[in-house]
């Protein structure tokens, strides 16, 4: 089981009231919510391995170099020079280091790679996996990794993580009109305002799906646009041709990397905390007794 960790702690932050606080009054709603998510996921799906995949770089420069608008609207205004900082709610930022410390004390692997997003870590671990993989994310970009033949599916939360769509190739085909292996090309053609990807002018989700289905992939769509004998309408042909510069690079930006260099780690889900003393101190300091108390018996039973 691979967790798109930031996706889940953002969901926890907005789903759990900020009245959930530590003894000193600091909000810990994202921390508690994420721990409860992990408890429910382990309880419901009983994975042997679980990895909290991490954004070491939420907006990699190599993606920005190709499409400067990539996630640009999410950049916080900063005065100092340096890497772009993601705009994060004031009361969420201090909780992220606590999440890191709690995961470390529990012994749950947290894995990132310099210069890459969590999506790329997930893509790499999925490519390496010998058996079935469940990817837990609220990000549709990862639908491209779904592979019925290998048992790779996405658990896409609708409310919390107890109510997830189990995304397989059939669901993607039913909902979007393309197969999982075509999803990245479809997404590049359609664009995605939430990621700052403009797409092709005049081509929305339904038209993108129709074109990908008819011509097989993005290369086929572009070849049809260049072929004046194809049955593309003049407007679609013009839009695709005029978007050539974007379409040259969009697939590289949209596709998750699958060959990221990762540190050595053990993905095995622990049955007991790696560092009980550190965990106890964190529980006391941050008021996490309830959430940790719910998680530990589930880890023990799963082991």
Buried (B, 14 or more C-beta within 10 A) or exposed (E): BBBBBBBBBBBBBBBBEBEBBBEEEBBBBBBBBBBBBBBBBBBEBEBEBBBBBBBBBBBBEEBBEBBEEBBEEBBEEEEEEEEBBBEBEEBBEBBBEBBBBBBBBBBBBBBBBEBBBBBBBBBBBBBEBEEEBBBBBBBBBBBBBBBEEBEBBBBBBEEBBEEBEEBBBEBBBEBBBBBBBBBBBBBBBBBBEEBBBEBBEBBEBEBBBBBBBEBBBBEBBBEBBEEEEBEBEEEBBBBBBBBEEBBEBBBBBBBBBBEBEBEEEEBBBBEEBBBEEBBBEBBEBBBBEEBBEBBBEBBEEBE
